[in-house]
Amino acid sequence: MPREFPAAVRRFIQAHGRAPVVLVDMDEVLCRWEEQFVASHRRLFPHLLIAEAGQRESFDLFAGLTTEEQQATATVLDEPGFFAGMLPVKGALAAVEEMLAAGVDVALCTSPWLSNATCASDKLRWVQRYLGPAMAEATVITRDKTRVRGDVLIDDKPFVTGQAQPEWDLVRFTYHYNRHLPGPRIDGWSDWQPVLSKILDMRTQRAEAAQIESPLPSLS
Ligand SMILES: [Mg+2]
């Protein structure tokens, strides 16, 4: 691991008095969701054509589909066990381990597919299997990620919205459907450290500036 990232984490800890919290999405960021979707779709509905993973223009799964295709999509997504069978994205598990080794407080933050009866438990089983029990303890399953506290959220969803004003900075994990949106972004897990270092340093500078502007009140 390049030394810049651990150094940025140390600077953050010094300025904030706590570790930086990095929230990591699961589907398409840690887990190869669309590959699982395409394989399940072809197994359950072999007569329906479906494109290879990675070509989807819209984040909306139902956009542009016929009624039959929409029903097939819903059936695939509701299949018990769907969310336990996904394979890890290349480099994702190592990246989480590297963040932890650098002193980051990593939490997974994922939205459940509510109509799939085993989705939430399958996601926890997936984390336990690939990242171990400690990360399963640090997994937040919510439909509204804006309510979750953190410094950074790494997500492939083009816009992450909800009921709260999020504290985190969004780092987009590049896919076809978000490639036209502005950064910060990471293109896969091969070169994530410079982007995260930059954001942590930005938040460190902001915290230092706030301390200068409003020093802690003294008793004297
Ligand atoms: Mg996702």
Residues whose N, C-alpha, C, O or C-beta is under 5 A from the ligand:
A	BS01	MG	D25 M26 D27 E28 V29 D156 K157
